Amino acid sequence: MQQHTYTLDHWEDRSGHRLTWKFGYRGTAGEFGRIEVVYPESRRGDRHVTAVKGDTVPVASFMGWAYGRKPSLYIAELSVGGAGVRLKRNRWAQTTAGRALRMQVAGREYRYLATSARHRDRALVRNGVEIRTRRHGSGARKKATFTVLGPADATDLALAAVMCGVNTRNLTRAGAVRAFFARSLQWLDVFQ
């Protein structure tokens, strides 16, 4: 089975007002060329957008309820190459596999799931292809590493990259509990 590893470096642009700050990952992914992940690429009320652009990857964007600087899986929308993608997940599932985010892009079924209890390790899986994502490091040394198993194409890599800029804590039970309490406290601030 083919295996390739690509690493994107973290970047920040803190110029101007804090609401205009941008963060993300960028680098070169072998034959796919340059890839850049930007979050929040834009803000729409209480929702943030993460976007992926690159030399050969299709433009992908993920919009969801803001959780910190990233969009969350709550009230989420995904677009790949300008086409909307339906997202499904079972928020009440007890297992990691059951809590996976399911999507269908270009006629292919994908699952995006947690591969550890920490929120930094994830995997995008479709028939014959798996892209394992690991975010590691701190400060200026942050990186996102993609380990590609199988014959992945540009769409696969765009999906894995856009999910690096999404808060996916809800894919684990413990993360879902933390996100629930954080969201509840945020809603309470609205009523004061």
C-alpha positions in Angstrom: 0.0 0.0 0.0 1.3 3.5 -0.9 2.2 5.7 2.0 3.2 9.4 1.8 3.7 12.0 4.5 3.2 15.7 4.1 3.7 18.4 6.7 2.1 21.9 6.8 3.5 24.6 9.0 1.3 26.8 11.2 1.1 30.5 10.4 -0.6 33.5 12.0 -1.5 37.0 10.8 -2.2 39.2 13.8 -2.2 42.5 12.0 -5.1 44.9 12.6 -8.0 44.4 15.0 -8.3 41.0 16.7 -11.5 40.2 14.8 -9.5 40.3 11.5 -6.7 38.0 12.7 -6.1 34.9 10.6 -4.5 31.6 11.4 -3.8 28.4 9.5 -1.4 25.9 8.0 0.5 26.1 4.7 3.1 24.1 2.9 3.8 21.8 0.0 2.2 18.4 -0.3 4.3 16.6 -2.9 2.6 16.2 -6.3 -0.4 18.2 -5.0 1.7 21.4 -4.8 1.1 24.2 -2.3 -1.9 24.0 0.1 -3.1 26.7 2.5 -5.6 26.4 5.3 -7.1 29.7 6.6 -9.3 30.1 9.7 -11.4 32.1 10.2 -11.3 32.9 6.5 -14.5 35.0 7.2 -17.1 35.5 9.9 -20.8 35.4 9.3 -22.5 36.4 12.6 -21.8 33.7 15.1 -20.4 31.4 12.5 -16.8 31.1 11.3 -15.5 29.8 7.9 -12.4 27.7 7.3 -11.1 27.6 3.7 -8.5 25.5 1.8 -6.9 26.7 -1.4 -4.0 25.2 -3.3 -2.3 24.5 -6.6 -4.3 21.4 -7.5 -6.7 20.8 -4.6 -10.3 21.9 -5.1 -11.4 24.9 -3.0 -13.1 23.7 0.1 -14.8 25.6 2.9 -16.4 24.6 6.2 -18.8 26.9 8.0 -20.0 26.3 11.6 -20.9 27.8 14.9 -17.8 29.6 16.2 -15.8 27.8 18.9 -12.8 29.9 19.6 -11.2 30.8 16.2 -12.5 27.8 14.4 -15.9 26.7 13.3 -17.4 23.7 15.1 -19.5 20.8 14.0 -22.6 22.6 15.3 -24.9 23.9 12.5 -22.1 23.0 10.0 -22.0 23.3 6.2 -19.2 22.0 4.0 -18.5 22.9 0.3 -16.0 21.3 -2.0 -15.4 22.7 -5.4 -18.4 25.0 -5.1 -20.8 22.0 -4.4 -22.5 21.7 -1.0 -21.9 18.5 0.9 -24.4 16.9 3.3 -22.9 16.1 6.7 -24.2 13.4 9.0 -23.2 12.3 12.5 -24.7 10.5 15.5 -24.1 12.8 18.4 -25.5 10.3 20.8 -23.2 7.4 19.8 -21.0 5.9 22.5 -18.1 4.7 20.3 -15.6 6.8 18.4 -16.6 5.0 15.1 -20.3 5.8 15.8 -19.6 9.4 16.4 -17.7 9.8 13.1 -18.7 12.6 10.7 -20.1 11.1 7.5 -20.1 12.9 4.1 -20.5 12.1 0.4 -18.3 14.0 -2.0 -18.1 13.3 -5.7 -20.0 10.1 -5.3 -17.6 8.7 -2.6 -18.5 8.0 1.0 -16.2 9.4 3.6 -15.9 9.1 7.4 -13.9 11.6 9.5 -13.2 10.2 13.0 -11.1 10.6 16.1 -8.2 8.2 16.3 -7.3 9.1 19.9 -8.9 10.6 23.0 -7.0 13.9 22.3 -8.5 16.3 19.7 -5.2 16.4 17.7 -5.4 13.0 16.0 -8.0 12.3 13.3 -8.5 10.2 10.2 -10.4 10.7 6.9 -11.4 7.3 5.5 -12.9 6.2 2.3 -12.8 2.9 0.4 -9.1 2.1 -0.2 -7.8 5.5 1.2 -7.0 6.7 4.7 -5.5 10.1 5.6 -4.3 10.3 9.2 -4.0 13.9 10.5 -1.9 14.8 13.5 -1.6 18.4 14.8 1.5 18.8 17.0 3.9 21.3 18.4 3.3 24.5 20.1 3.8 28.2 19.4 5.7 28.9 16.3 6.6 25.2 15.9 3.0 24.0 15.4 2.5 21.7 12.4 -0.1 19.5 10.8 1.2 16.2 9.5 -0.8 14.1 7.0 0.0 10.4 6.5 -1.7 9.2 3.3 -2.3 5.5 2.9 -3.5 4.4 -0.5 -4.1 6.2 -3.8 -5.4 9.5 -2.5 -6.4 12.3 -4.9 -6.7 16.1 -4.5 -10.2 16.0 -3.2 -9.2 13.6 -0.4 -6.4 15.9 0.6 -8.6 19.0 0.5 -11.1 17.4 2.8 -8.4 16.3 5.3 -6.8 19.8 5.2 -10.1 21.7 5.7 -10.9 19.6 8.8 -7.6 20.7 10.3 -9.2 24.2 10.7 -12.4 22.8 12.3 -13.0 22.2 16.0 -13.8 18.5 16.0 -13.9 17.8 19.8 -17.4 16.5 19.4 -16.0 13.4 17.7 -15.1 12.0 21.2 -17.5 11.7 24.1 -15.3 13.7 26.5 -14.9 16.4 23.9 -18.7 16.5 23.3 -19.2 17.1 27.1 -16.7 19.9 27.2 -18.2 21.5 24.1 -21.8 21.2 25.5 -20.8 23.1 28.7 -18.8 25.7 26.8 -21.8 26.3 24.4 -24.2 26.4 27.3 -22.1 29.1 29.1 -21.9 31.0 25.9 -25.7 31.0 25.5 -26.1 32.2 29.1 -24.1 35.2 28.3 -26.6 36.1 25.6 -29.4 36.4 28.2 -27.6 38.7 30.6 
